[in-house]
Structures are given as C-alpha cells and as structure tokens.
C-alpha cells in the first residue's frame, strides 16, 4: 500500500485485511471489475466501481469512480483505492486530486512522485487519455480533502 495524501492510499490485489488494519484504513474503494478479495472485511466500508485496466471504460465510469472516492473520503478518515496492479487505483486517485488543482497528467504524476517515498504504479495509457479528455468542470463541486 502507498499513501498518496493524508487520507488516500492506493493498493493492489496483495493488500490484506492486516495491512488495512495496520494503516487504520476504514474505507475501501475497489476499482477493479473482478477483484473480490477485499470484500467483507470487518469494520471496513466497501464500495466498488469496476473499471477495465485498459481501453473501453466509458467516461461515466471514471466519473462514478471519482464520485465514489469523494463519498468514501467524506465518510472516512483513511480510504484505500485498490485494484489488481494499482494502475486503476492510481488513475482514479489522480483524477480525484486533479479536481482541486488543475494539473496535467504528467504534472500531477511528478508532484505525487515528489511527495511519495515509494514507487508509484504506472497507469495504463487509456487512463491517461481519459484523464486528458474528461470535462472536469462537471465535477468541480467536489472538494478534495
């Protein structure tokens, strides 16, 4: 697991209930269509917005994932965004963080790399394309914490 901000962590399918408890995560957003291992953990609110790791995700699915992350952050002190490899998790977190300060994909990725003392997953180029083609103004009422 990698901490991106005070309240956002990203992870992959290797994340365990023990990891989540150790970091005091109290909300999990699963952004993989078929990852079931993170469901049903005690005392953890769970949400899922399934994305494909590659091309084929409608813009509405990305919006749903960003809105779900906003809800989870509003309800929980620490939220984990997870998928199989961390690619979708990273992309959704970047989309969410972009709402607060409009950055380019590369600019936001560079900012996160400066802040985070860990190797960050590299999102699929399809997620970068979605990031660059999204009309972020429609989600402007979301205020990242």
C-alpha positions as CSV (number, residue, x, y, z in Angstrom):
1,X,0.0,0.0,0.0
2,X,1.1,3.5,-0.8
3,X,-0.1,6.7,0.9
4,X,-0.7,9.5,-1.6
5,X,-2.3,12.0,0.8
6,X,-3.3,12.2,4.4
7,X,-6.5,10.3,3.6
8,X,-5.9,8.4,0.3
9,X,-3.9,5.2,0.0
10,X,-3.6,3.1,-3.2
11,X,-3.0,-0.6,-3.4
12,X,-3.1,-3.8,-5.4
13,X,-4.6,-7.3,-5.0
14,X,-1.9,-8.2,-2.5
15,X,-3.4,-5.9,0.2
16,X,-4.6,-7.9,3.2
17,X,-7.0,-7.2,6.0
18,X,-4.0,-7.0,8.3
19,X,-2.4,-4.2,6.1
20,X,-5.7,-2.3,6.1
21,X,-5.9,-2.5,9.9
22,X,-2.3,-1.6,10.4
23,X,-2.8,1.7,8.5
24,X,-6.2,2.3,10.2
25,X,-8.0,2.3,6.8
26,X,-11.7,2.5,7.4
27,X,-13.0,2.7,3.8
28,X,-12.1,0.7,0.7
29,X,-13.0,1.6,-2.9
30,X,-12.3,-1.3,-5.3
31,X,-12.0,0.0,-8.9
32,X,-11.5,-3.5,-10.5
33,X,-14.4,-5.3,-12.1
34,X,-13.4,-8.7,-10.8
35,X,-11.4,-8.3,-7.6
36,X,-13.4,-9.8,-4.8
37,X,-10.7,-10.4,-2.1
38,X,-11.3,-7.1,-0.4
39,X,-15.0,-7.6,0.3
40,X,-16.4,-8.3,3.7
41,X,-13.6,-7.1,5.9
42,X,-14.9,-6.3,9.4
43,X,-15.4,-2.7,10.3
44,X,-14.5,-1.5,6.8
45,X,-17.0,0.2,4.5
46,X,-16.6,-1.2,1.0
47,X,-17.6,0.3,-2.4
48,X,-16.9,-1.0,-5.9
49,X,-16.9,0.8,-9.2
50,X,-15.5,-1.7,-11.7
51,X,-13.1,-0.4,-14.4
52,X,-11.2,-2.3,-17.0
53,X,-7.4,-1.8,-16.9
54,X,-7.1,-0.5,-20.5
55,X,-9.3,0.9,-23.1
56,X,-13.1,0.5,-23.0
57,X,-14.2,2.4,-19.9
58,X,-16.9,4.9,-20.6
59,X,-16.3,8.4,-19.2
60,X,-19.3,7.9,-16.9
61,X,-17.5,5.0,-15.2
62,X,-14.5,7.2,-14.4
63,X,-16.9,9.9,-13.1
64,X,-18.6,7.2,-10.9
65,X,-15.3,6.1,-9.5
66,X,-14.2,9.7,-8.7
67,X,-17.6,10.4,-7.1
68,X,-17.4,7.2,-5.1
69,X,-13.9,8.2,-3.9
70,X,-15.3,11.6,-2.8
71,X,-18.0,9.9,-0.8
72,X,-15.6,7.5,0.8
73,X,-13.2,10.3,1.8
74,X,-16.1,12.3,3.1
75,X,-17.2,9.4,5.3
76,X,-13.8,8.0,6.4
77,X,-10.5,9.2,7.7
78,X,-8.5,6.9,5.5
79,X,-9.6,5.4,2.3
80,X,-7.8,2.7,0.2
81,X,-8.4,2.7,-3.5
82,X,-7.4,-0.7,-4.9
83,X,-7.4,-2.9,-8.0
84,X,-5.3,-5.8,-9.3
85,X,-2.0,-4.0,-10.1
86,X,-2.5,-0.4,-8.8
87,X,-2.9,1.1,-12.2
88,X,-6.6,1.9,-12.0
89,X,-6.2,2.9,-8.3
90,X,-3.6,5.4,-9.3
91,X,-5.6,6.8,-12.2
92,X,-8.7,7.3,-10.1
93,X,-6.8,8.9,-7.3
94,X,-5.1,11.2,-9.8
95,X,-8.5,12.1,-11.4
96,X,-9.8,12.9,-7.9
97,X,-6.8,15.0,-6.9
98,X,-6.9,16.9,-10.3
99,X,-10.3,18.5,-9.3
100,X,-8.6,20.5,-6.5
101,X,-5.9,21.9,-8.7
102,X,-5.9,21.5,-12.4
103,X,-2.7,19.8,-13.4
104,X,-1.6,17.9,-16.5
105,X,-1.3,14.2,-16.1
106,X,2.5,14.4,-16.1
107,X,2.5,17.4,-13.8
108,X,0.3,15.6,-11.2
109,X,2.3,12.4,-11.5
110,X,5.5,14.4,-11.0
111,X,4.0,16.1,-7.9
112,X,3.0,12.8,-6.4
113,X,6.4,11.3,-7.1
114,X,8.0,14.2,-5.2
115,X,5.6,13.7,-2.2
116,X,5.6,9.9,-2.0
117,X,8.6,7.9,-0.9
118,X,7.7,4.8,-2.9
119,X,7.4,3.5,-6.4
120,X,4.1,4.5,-7.8
121,X,2.2,2.3,-10.2
122,X,2.2,3.4,-13.8
123,X,-1.4,3.7,-15.0
124,X,-2.4,2.3,-18.4
125,X,-2.2,4.9,-21.3
126,X,-6.0,4.5,-21.7
127,X,-6.5,6.0,-18.2
128,X,-4.2,8.9,-19.1
129,X,-6.3,9.5,-22.2
130,X,-9.5,9.5,-20.2
131,X,-7.9,11.9,-17.7
132,X,-6.9,14.3,-20.5
133,X,-10.3,14.1,-22.2
134,X,-12.5,14.4,-19.2
135,X,-14.6,17.6,-18.7
136,X,-13.5,18.1,-15.1
137,X,-15.8,21.2,-14.8
138,X,-18.8,18.9,-14.4
139,X,-17.2,17.5,-11.2
140,X,-16.0,20.9,-9.9
141,X,-18.4,20.9,-6.9
142,X,-16.3,18.0,-5.4
143,X,-13.8,19.4,-3.0
144,X,-10.9,17.0,-2.3
145,X,-9.9,16.9,1.3
